[in-house]
Amino acid sequence: MSKYSIFSLAKQAINYHEGWEKVWRNPEPKKHYDVIIIGGGGHGLATAYYLAKNHGITNVAVLEKGYIGGGNTGRNTTIVRSNYLWDESAHLYEKSLKLWENLSQDLNFNVMFSQRGVYNLGHSLQDMRDIQRRVNANRLNGIDGEIVEADELKRRIPILNTSSQSRYPVLGASFQPRAGTARHDAVAWGFARGADSFGVDIIQQCEVSGFIRENDQIVGVETNRGNIGAGKVGIVVAGNSSVLADMAGFRLPVTSHPLQALVSEPIKPVLDTVVMSNAVHGYISQSDKGDLVVGAGIDSYNGYGQRGSYTVIENALAAIKELFPVFSRVRMNRQWGGIVDTTPDACPIIGQSPVKGVYINCGWGTGGFKATPGSGYVFAHTLAKGQPHELNQAFSLQRFSTGSLIDEHGAAGVAH
């Protein structure tokens, strides 16, 4: 690198990169949009991107009360997989995984998607029966998966404790080779830049405080930056979905919980895959920087705070230490919490709300990040056409009154 280029970088750092070209515009809100998306996380930005790219609807605004990527999109453990049990879930997440596989090329932005594979551990005979059922169901749906016995698992992951004397003896695991991880903030930035390139307005520091009604229809939103009219409004605000729904005049069968994670100091590469355990509510991977990324189960109490209780982290770390004794002396660097909104059947709600002009995308629980491109893809179709895509038809709000639930609770090897 030349001295001139080093000097330029130093100058830009001192000036807070003011001379760099903006990745997306920072426009003032218009008086009216064809579609307003409330929520500037991954799902909202992906919806705006696919509305413009696939459906030619570019008079769109994404309203974010904070900054892009500052919510749950940047507060997760970045795991991507599609090994869900029920057909409806499997097809939706598999669509998302296929979009992930070409997302960097599509957005012309490196989202650092790494297909390092995901293992879901089994600690009992019932765990192994559930794993066999899920892997076989995945294969019937054309989704990759295999059952790995304990001896083979030890060969693949030498640092994993597979002793029969441990508190959580490992009997085997399921493995999805195409699964992996991605860089969460890069996903938000890539979709934001992509949507902006089509003319979508991304408006930060714009908090929605109410809805504008004409007769029985929503025709706009009230914000701290003035009233904005809209032909349609999509609510994509993760843990705060019930709050926005209440403003719009309908109730959602969702509860919000804190979900915690933490990262360690960077260490040399020792773990080249993702290991999850539903029984101990813990999962771990190693980032490209060398940090160990550790996730836990949701906190039992309801809340909207982006923090959590120490007991959940303590229990998760105790379990991780038993699974990986080699990590017992690694120091943790930082901890954070996101907000997840969970439904009674642990599956999302994607479709029209009971209020005309309002569409809802919520209830992803702990599965939101992995679904980012697929969620945006089907929700954009739903907003553009006024009716669901075939992949999200089963995920309507009406299923809770008809009884057509998709009971993914405990079936997908996750903590919700």
C-alpha positions in Angstrom: 0.0 0.0 0.0 1.4 3.4 -0.9 2.1 6.2 1.6 -0.6 8.3 -0.1 -3.3 5.6 0.4 -2.3 5.1 4.0 -2.5 8.8 4.6 -5.9 8.9 2.9 -7.3 6.1 5.1 -6.0 7.9 8.2 -7.5 11.2 7.1 -10.9 9.5 6.5 -10.8 7.8 9.9 -10.2 11.2 11.6 -13.0 12.8 9.6 -15.4 9.9 10.5 -15.4 8.8 6.8 -17.3 12.0 5.7 -15.7 11.9 2.3 -16.8 8.3 1.5 -19.7 7.8 -0.8 -22.9 7.0 1.1 -24.1 3.4 0.8 -27.7 4.5 0.7 -29.5 7.9 0.6 -30.9 9.7 3.7 -34.0 11.3 2.2 -36.8 13.3 3.8 -40.1 11.5 3.9 -42.5 12.1 1.0 -46.2 12.8 1.6 -47.3 9.5 0.2 -46.0 6.1 -0.7 -47.5 3.1 -2.4 -46.1 0.9 0.4 -44.7 1.8 3.8 -42.6 -0.9 5.6 -42.4 -0.3 9.3 -39.1 -1.7 10.5 -35.7 -1.3 9.1 -34.3 -4.7 10.0 -33.3 -7.5 7.7 -36.9 -8.7 7.0 -38.2 -5.1 6.3 -35.3 -4.2 4.0 -35.6 -7.6 2.2 -39.3 -6.9 1.7 -38.6 -3.5 0.2 -35.8 -4.9 -2.0 -38.0 -7.7 -3.5 -40.9 -5.3 -3.9 -38.8 -3.2 -6.2 -36.7 -6.0 -7.9 -39.4 -8.6 -8.4 -42.6 -6.5 -8.6 -41.5 -3.1 -9.9 -43.0 -1.3 -6.9 -40.4 1.4 -6.1 -42.5 4.1 -4.4 -41.7 2.5 -1.1 -40.5 3.8 2.2 -38.8 1.8 5.0 -39.3 3.5 8.3 -36.8 2.7 11.1 -37.1 4.3 14.5 -33.4 3.9 15.2 -30.7 3.1 12.7 -30.4 0.3 10.1 -29.3 -3.0 11.6 -29.6 -1.7 15.2 -32.4 -4.0 16.2 -32.6 -7.8 16.2 -30.8 -8.1 12.9 -27.6 -7.1 14.7 -28.5 -9.0 17.9 -28.4 -12.7 17.0 -26.0 -15.6 16.5 -26.3 -15.5 12.6 -27.1 -19.2 12.1 -28.7 -20.2 8.8 -30.4 -23.6 8.2 -33.6 -25.1 6.8 -33.9 -28.5 8.6 -37.4 -28.0 10.0 -39.8 -30.8 10.5 -43.1 -29.8 9.0 -43.5 -29.4 5.3 -44.8 -25.8 5.5 -41.8 -24.7 7.6 -39.3 -26.8 5.6 -40.3 -25.3 2.3 -40.3 -21.7 3.5 -36.8 -22.0 5.2 -35.4 -24.0 2.2 -36.5 -21.2 -0.1 -34.6 -18.8 2.1 -31.5 -21.0 2.2 -31.5 -21.2 -1.6 -31.7 -17.3 -1.7 -28.8 -17.2 0.8 -26.7 -19.3 -1.5 -26.7 -16.6 -4.2 -27.4 -13.5 -2.0 -23.9 -11.9 -2.2 -24.0 -12.1 -6.0 -27.6 -10.9 -6.2 -26.9 -7.9 -3.9 -23.4 -7.3 -5.2 -22.5 -7.1 -1.5 -20.6 -9.7 0.4 -22.9 -11.0 3.2 -20.2 -13.5 4.2 -22.4 -16.5 4.0 -20.4 -19.5 5.1 -21.8 -23.0 4.5 -19.9 -24.7 7.3 -22.8 -27.0 8.2 -24.9 -27.3 11.4 -25.1 -30.2 13.8 -28.1 -30.7 16.2 -27.0 -32.9 19.0 -29.0 -35.8 20.5 -28.6 -36.6 24.2 -31.2 -39.4 24.7 -32.9 -42.2 22.8 -35.9 -39.9 22.3 -33.7 -37.1 20.9 -32.2 -39.6 18.4 -35.7 -40.8 17.4 -36.7 -37.2 16.8 -33.5 -36.6 14.8 -34.2 -39.6 12.6 -37.8 -38.4 12.0 -36.7 -34.9 11.1 -33.8 -36.0 8.8 -36.1 -38.4 6.9 -38.8 -35.7 6.6 -36.1 -33.3 5.3 -35.0 -35.8 2.7 -38.5 -36.4 1.5 -38.7 -32.6 0.9 -35.4 -32.6 -1.0 -33.5 -30.9 1.8 -30.0 -32.2 2.7 -29.5 -33.9 6.0 -27.8 -36.9 7.5 -27.7 -38.8 10.8 -24.2 -38.9 12.5 -23.4 -41.4 15.1 -21.3 -40.5 18.2 -18.1 -42.1 17.0 -18.2 -40.3 13.7 -19.2 -37.1 15.4 -16.1 -37.3 17.6 -13.9 -37.9 14.5 -15.3 -34.8 12.8 -15.3 -32.6 16.0 -12.4 -33.8 18.1 -12.9 -31.2 20.9 -16.5 -32.3 21.5 -17.0 -34.3 24.7 -18.8 -37.5 23.7 -18.1 -39.3 27.0 -20.9 -41.5 28.3 -20.1 -40.2 31.8 -20.9 -36.6 31.0 -24.1 -34.8 32.3 -25.4 -34.6 28.7 -24.0 -37.7 26.9 -23.9 -37.2 23.1 -25.5 -40.2 21.3 -25.3 -38.6 17.9 -26.6 -35.7 15.8 -28.3 -34.5 12.7 -26.2 -32.6 10.2 -27.2 -30.2 7.4 -24.1 -29.6 5.3 -25.5 -26.6 3.3 -26.4 -24.7 6.5 -24.0 -22.2 8.1 -23.6 -18.6 9.2 -23.6 -15.1 7.7 -22.6 -11.6 8.8 -25.7 -10.0 10.3 -24.9 -6.4 9.7 -23.7 -7.0 6.2 -27.1 -8.6 5.4 -28.8 -5.4 6.5 -26.4 -3.1 4.7 -26.6 -5.2 1.5 -30.4 -5.2 1.4 -30.5 -1.5 2.3 -28.1 -0.6 -0.5 -30.0 -2.8 -2.9 -33.4 -1.3 -2.1 -32.0 2.2 -2.3 -30.6 1.5 -5.8 -34.1 0.9 -7.0 -35.3 4.2 -5.5 -36.7 2.9 -2.2 -36.5 5.6 0.6 -34.9 4.4 3.7 -35.8 6.8 6.5 -34.0 6.4 9.8 -34.8 8.0 13.1 -38.5 7.9 12.1 -40.7 6.3 14.8 -44.3 5.4 14.1 -46.6 6.6 16.8 -50.0 5.9 15.3 -52.0 5.1 12.1 -54.2 7.3 10.0 -57.7 5.9 9.2 -60.3 6.7 6.6 -63.5 4.8 7.4 -62.4 1.2 8.1 -59.0 1.4 6.3 -55.5 2.4 7.3 -54.2 5.0 4.8 -51.0 6.2 6.4 -49.0 6.5 9.6 -48.2 9.1 12.2 -44.5 9.6 12.9 -42.1 11.9 14.7 -41.3 13.3 11.3 -44.9 14.0 10.3 -47.8 12.1 8.8 -47.1 9.9 5.8 -49.8 8.5 3.5 -49.7 5.0 2.2 -51.6 2.6 -0.1 -50.5 -0.3 2.0 -48.6 -0.7 5.3 -46.4 -3.7 6.2 -45.5 -4.2 9.9 -42.1 -5.9 10.2 -40.9 -5.0 13.7 -40.0 -8.3 15.3 -40.3 -8.2 19.1 -42.5 -5.1 19.0 -45.1 -6.5 16.6 -47.9 -6.7 19.2 -47.3 -3.0 20.1 -47.8 -1.9 16.5 -50.7 -4.2 16.0 -52.4 -2.7 19.0 -52.0 0.8 17.5 -53.6 -0.4 14.3 -56.5 -1.9 16.1 -56.0 -5.7 16.2 -54.4 -8.3 18.6 -51.7 -10.8 17.8 -51.2 -14.2 19.5 -47.6 -13.4 20.2 -45.4 -13.0 23.3 -42.1 -11.2 23.4 -39.1 -12.5 25.3 -35.4 -11.5 25.6 -33.0 -13.8 23.8 -29.3 -13.6 24.9 -26.0 -14.3 23.2 -22.4 -13.5 23.9 -18.9 -13.7 22.3 -15.5 -14.6 23.7 -12.1 -13.2 23.2 -10.7 -14.2 19.8 -8.8 -17.5 19.8 -7.1 -19.6 17.1 -9.5 -21.6 14.8 -10.7 -24.7 16.6 -14.4 -25.1 15.5 -15.2 -25.0 11.8 -18.9 -25.7 12.1 -22.0 -24.9 14.2 -23.1 -27.1 17.1 -26.5 -26.8 18.6 -28.2 -28.6 21.5 -31.9 -28.2 22.1 -31.7 -30.2 25.4 -29.2 -27.8 27.0 -30.6 -24.7 25.2 -27.1 -23.8 23.9 -25.4 -23.4 20.6 -21.9 -22.4 19.5 -19.8 -21.5 16.5 -16.6 -19.6 15.8 -16.6 -16.4 13.9 -14.1 -15.5 11.2 -12.4 -13.2 13.7 -11.9 -16.1 16.1 -14.6 -15.2 18.6 -16.7 -18.0 20.0 -20.3 -17.1 19.4 -22.6 -18.6 22.1 -26.4 -18.5 22.2 -28.8 -19.5 24.8 -32.6 -20.2 25.1 -35.1 -17.4 25.5 -35.7 -15.9 28.9 -38.9 -17.2 30.5 -40.3 -13.8 31.3 -42.0 -11.5 28.8 -40.3 -8.2 28.0 -39.0 -5.7 25.5 -35.6 -5.0 27.0 -32.5 -5.8 24.9 -30.8 -7.5 27.8 -31.5 -10.6 29.8 -31.0 -12.4 33.0 -27.7 -13.8 34.1 -29.1 -17.2 35.1 -29.8 -18.1 31.4 -26.3 -17.2 30.4 -24.9 -19.1 33.4 -26.8 -22.3 32.5 -25.9 -22.1 28.8 -22.2 -21.6 29.6 -22.2 -24.5 32.0 -23.6 -26.7 29.4 -21.2 -25.5 26.7 -18.3 -26.1 29.0 -19.4 -29.7 29.5 -19.8 -30.2 25.8 -16.5 -28.5 25.1 -14.1 -28.7 28.1 -11.4 -27.1 26.1 -13.3 -23.8 26.3 -13.4 -23.7 30.1 -10.7 -21.0 30.4 -11.8 -18.8 27.5 -12.9 -15.4 28.6 -16.1 -13.8 27.4 -15.9 -10.4 25.9 -19.4 -9.1 25.7 -23.1 -10.1 26.0 -26.2 -8.7 24.4 -29.9 -9.4 24.1 -32.5 -9.2 21.3 -36.3 -9.5 21.4 -38.1 -12.4 19.9 -41.8 -12.7 19.4 -43.1 -16.2 19.6 -46.5 -17.7 18.6 -48.3 -20.7 20.1 -47.1 -23.0 17.4 -43.5 -21.5 17.1 -44.2 -20.4 13.4 -44.4 -17.0 11.9 -47.4 -15.0 10.9 -47.1 -13.6 7.3 -50.1 -12.1 5.5 -53.0 -9.7 5.8 -54.2 -8.4 9.1 -57.9 -8.0 10.1 -57.5 -4.2 9.3 -57.7 -3.2 5.7 -54.5 -1.8 4.3 -52.3 -3.4 7.0 -50.1 -6.5 6.5 -48.2 -8.3 9.2 -44.9 -10.2 9.2 -43.9 -11.4 12.7 -43.7 -14.3 15.2 -40.4 -15.8 13.9 -39.2 -16.6 17.4 -35.6 -17.5 17.3 -35.7 -18.4 13.6 -35.9 -14.9 12.2 -32.3 -14.3 10.9 -32.1 -17.5 8.9 -35.4 -16.6 7.2 -34.4 -13.1 6.2 -34.3 -13.4 2.4 -37.2 -15.9 2.2 -39.4 -13.8 4.5 -38.8 -10.7 2.4 -39.4 -12.6 -0.8 -42.8 -14.0 0.2 -44.0 -10.9 2.1 -43.1 -8.7 -0.9 -45.3 -11.0 -3.1 -48.1 -10.7 -0.5 -48.0 -6.9 -0.4 -47.7 -6.6 -4.2 -50.5 -9.1 -5.1 -52.8 -8.6 -2.1 -52.7 -12.3 -1.5 -50.1 -14.8 -0.1 -47.4 -16.5 -2.0 -47.9 -20.3 -1.9 -45.0 -20.6 0.5 -46.6 -18.4 3.2 -50.3 -19.3 2.6 -50.3 -21.6 5.6 -48.8 -18.9 7.9 -51.8 -16.6 8.0 -53.2 -15.1 11.2 -56.4 -16.9 10.6 -54.9 -20.3 11.4 -55.3 -19.5 15.1 -59.0 -19.3 14.7 -59.4 -22.2 12.3 -57.1 -24.5 14.3 -54.8 -25.2 11.3 -51.6 -24.8 13.3 -48.1 -25.8 12.2 -46.8 -27.1 15.5 -43.0 -26.6 15.2 -42.5 -26.4 19.0 -39.5 -28.6 20.0 -39.5 -30.3 16.6 -36.8 -28.2 14.8 -33.9 -28.5 17.2 -34.1 -24.9 18.4 -34.6 -23.3 21.8 -38.2 -22.0 21.3 
